Every structure is written in structure tokens, then in C-alpha cells.
Amino acid sequence: MRLKASIAVTAALLTASCAKTSKAKALAAANVPQSKSSSLPFMMERQVLNAIDAGDGDYTTKRLREKMAAEPDNMQVRLDLAESYEKRGFADVALEHYRLAAERFPNSPDAQVRLARSLRGLKQPEAAIAGLRKFMTSHEKTANLRGMLGILLTDQGEFKAAETELRSAIVLAPAQDYLHNDLGYNLRLQARNTEAAEAFRKALELNPKSETARNNLAELLRGTPEAAVSVLKNASDPAVVHNNLGAFYIQQGDYRAARKELEVALSYRRDLPQVFSNLKLVSEMDGQPIVLPNRRSGSVWRSITGAFREAFVEPDFKNTKTKESSRASE
């Protein structure tokens, strides 16, 4: 399984200036990831071993636990199990599985990168950076290792050191779009916008479906709305296109245009939570009620004071193939 760890700026848009508040957060959507001798404290080991309760209600997790018990030396199964817990919201349990995998397979770059990513998600960047640097002193510096270290250093504001790692990663794996995206994000934070735009465009050239790179490029171009809108319109999923345009217009303070785009997004799909979050934000900004298209007719709109909760919690799932887009496309 190929690991992708990538930085994203949400459509436009994570920090948008609005008329009624100093900042509004609009969400982009992506077109849519037991040690034999452990040094972990006993109670920490028990947390992992007793994670059966966390997996009992999930068929995939249960099967992965069973497979890990049958194949204790299968590293990929261990990593898949940790990822399964992570996706189900058990980040702490996932972290301990990643730690156990890194201990049991001390020469695996993949295990180290996944451990670092997990630590990053749990706001432990120093531990993640230290672990990667220690591993890289005695092992081959792969593109994934350098790329992950570049992300972590960017997070910490060490932009030059991060740029060095990201450029080195690109030399090792020039066809990996997420590395070009991460370099672009790093350059953007250094106010080197022309170079950043080139990096984002390279990422899109390599992978036209990368909504992470597309949203980052649109964010970079927000000073020229026509160019930003043109970039966003090229997304492959129409619901994503209209949601991200809605997010862009929220940033511009044009709530009427934002509502129109978000309503169109819902006419295509109701399983993008970003659309509902953006609608809620628009309602907070302009004081108007939230509306949704009637399920029986897309042309009929209704107020959803009480139905908003139902629509958000129980959306239609006719099209559920999405990817993560807001922090890192991992």
C-alpha cells in the first residue's frame, strides 16, 4: 500500500475574511486513507490488547485482528489494522499499533512514516521529527521519509529545512504528485507564490484528480477571482466543484453566490459533509435560514430548522467514493 502524506489548504479557504466576523472557515471537499519484546509500559500494551472492544462492531477491524493473530509477522496486516482503528476514530489505539509495528519491524520505512503521521495527528510533532531523524541516520532516506519529515518541519515553521527535505524527496520520486503539492504549500508559506503555483500546477499535471493541489492553487490565486474560479471548475466531481466554489464565495463575502453554489452541490450529492458545514456557515454570516432541496424534487426548496440535523447525520449514500482533503491527503 502506497503511503501519501500531503498538506492541504481547504478550499480556499480555511481562513476567509467576512463582513460580519473577522474570520470564517469554509470547507473544501476532495474528489473523493504485538511485539515479541516490547519496551512499552504494561498498561499501554493492555490498551492495545484490549482494543477488541473498539473493533467488535466493525467487520473489517475484526477480520484484521483475526488475521494479525494468525500472521504475527505480517507487517502490512498490522499497519492495516492500525489504519482501520484510525479511520474509526480510535486515534490513540491506532498510535499504539503503529508503535508496536515500528518496534517489531525496526527496518521498515513505511512503519516509521505511518508512526510519524499518527504522532502528527495527535499533536506530537517533536516526537515524530525525532523518530524520523533517528531512523534516517542508519537507514536509506526514502522519498516517503524525506517527504514526511518535510511536512513536519513545515508545520513547525522550519521552512528552509523542510524545503530541502521536500526537494530531495522529489528527486527520489519525481512522479509523486503529493510531493509537489507539499513543496508548493511550503513555498506558499515562504511567500514565494510564483514558485508555489508552479509546484501546484505540476502536481495537477501529474494527477488531474488531486483536489488537494487544486484547492491549494485556488487559494493561492484568490486575489484574482476569475483565475481561482477557473481552477476550481476543473474538478472531476460536480458536487465538489460547486461546494468549493461556494467556499470561495464565502471567502469573498458573496453569500448569495455561495448559497447558489452549495444548493447546486446538494442537487448532485448529499453525502459531502463539507456542503452542510458551509451552508451552516453561510446562515451564520447572512442570518438567513438553511435550506435544502426537497428529496422528491430538486426544484422545490424547504427550510430545515429541525431537518438540518437529520440531513447532516443521515445523508444519502448513493455516491460515497471520496478522499480526505483538508489537512493532509494521507
C-alpha positions, -999 to +999 in steps of 0.1 A: +000+000+000+015+033-011+015+059+016+007+095+007+012+122+033+002+156+019-006+191+032-038+208+020-053+242+023-091+238+025-108+254-004-099+285-002-102+288+022-097+279+056-092+315+068-116+337+050-124+373+058-161+380+060-182+411+066-197+400+100-168+383+116-130+386+113-126+350+101-148+324+086-139+288+079-152+273+047-145+237+040-133+222+007-142+187-004-118+163-020-130+143-050-133+118-034-069+067+039+021-075+191+056-071+197+077-102+209+097-080+232+081-046+238+095-017+258+061-001+260+046+002+295+024-026+306-008-005+307-001+008+273+002-027+260-030-036+276-047-007+259-038-022+226-045-058+235-079-048+250-088-029+218-112-057+210-140-036+224-132-009+198-134-033+170-163-056+179-188-036+159-167-034+128-164-064+104-132-051+088-114-044+120-125-078+135-111-096+104-078-077+106-074-086+143-080-122+135-056-121+106-029-104+127-033-132+154-028-158+127+001-140+109+020-121+136+049-114+113+028-099+086+037-062+088+011-050+063-017-066+083-006-047+114-004-014+096-039-020+080-053-028+115-039+005+129-053+024+099-087+008+105-088+020+141-076+054+129-105+057+104-130+047+130-118+075+154-097+054+178-065+075+172-049+066+204-053+029+198-040+033+163-009+051+175+000+022+198-004-003+170+019+019+148+044+019+177+042-018+181+047-022+143+077+001+143+092-019+172+086-053+156+098-042+122+126-017+130+139-015+095+106-006+078+104+029+064+067+025+059+061+017+096+082+048+106+064+071+083+030+059+095+040+063+131+052+098+124+019+106+106+000+093+136+020+113+161+015+144+139-023+139+140-022+137+178-002+169+181+032+153+189+054+168+162+086+168+182+084+131+188+076+124+152+106+145+139+129+129+164+118+094+155+123+100+117+157+117+121+169+088+143+157+062+118+173+081+089+207+082+104+210+044+100+187+037+071+182+047+035+165+081+032+135+072+010+111+097-006+084+089+019+107+095+048+120+128+035+085+139+024+070+132+059+099+150+076+094+179+052+057+181+062+066+180+099+092+207+096+068+229+076+043+225+105+070+237+129+079+268+108+113+254+098+106+262+061+141+261+047+150+228+063+116+215+052+121+227+016+154+208+015+137+176+025+108+180+001+131+188-029+152+158-020+121+136-019+111+149-053+145+140-068+139+104-055+103+102-067+096+129-093+063+114-104+046+116-070+021+145-072+017+148-034+053+157-030+050+186-055+018+197-036+037+197-003+066+217-018+041+242-032+025+246+002+059+252+018+068+278-008+035+295-003+043+299+034+076+315+024+056+340+002+073+326-029+040+325-047+052+321-083+072+290-074+044+277-053+019+280-082+044+261-104+046+233-079+008+230-075+004+230-113+030+203-116+010+182-090-021+187-111-002+178-143+008+145-127-026+139-111-055+159-125-078+144-099-058+159-070-083+182-053-058+189-026-034+206-051-064+221-069-077+238-038-042+249-028-037+265-062-071+282-060-062+296-026-030+310-040-049+327-068-077+341-047-065+376-054-076+371-090-111+355-086-115+346-123-083+325-122-093+309-089-128+300-102-113+286-134-091+263-114-119+251-091-143+244-120-119+218-134-126+193-106-140+160-118-169+157-094-196+184-100-207+184-063-171+191-053-168+218-079-199+236-066-190+231-029-156+245-034-169+275-055-193+281-026-164+281-002-146+305-024-176+329-025-179+327+013-143+339+015-152+368-009-182+377+013-206+370-015-231+348+005-258+349-022-235+333-047-222+309-021-257+297-013-264+292-050-233+270-055-239+250-023-275+243-034-263+231-067-238+209-049-266+193-029-286+186-061-258+163-071-249+147-038-259+148-002-230+128+013-205+156+014-204+169+050-185+200+038-215+212+020-237+212+051-209+228+071-206+256+045-244+261+044-244+264+082-216+290+079-234+310+053-265+310+075-244+324+104-229+350+082-261+364+065-287+355+091-308+336+066-323+301+073-306+270+059-325+254+030-322+220+012-337+207-020-367+185-014-358+149-017-387+144-042-380+174-064-348+192-069-367+223-078-386+226-045-367+241-016-377+239+020-365+254+053-347+228+075-346+243+110-351+208+125-343+188+094-307+201+092-296+177+119-313+148+102-298+157+068-263+160+083-264+129+104-282+107+079-273+118+043-279+098+012-251+074+004-256+068-033-221+082-041-197+077-013-163+074-030-144+104-015-109+112-004-097+132+025-088+168+016-084+191+045-051+186+063-031+162+046-042+139+018-028+109+035 
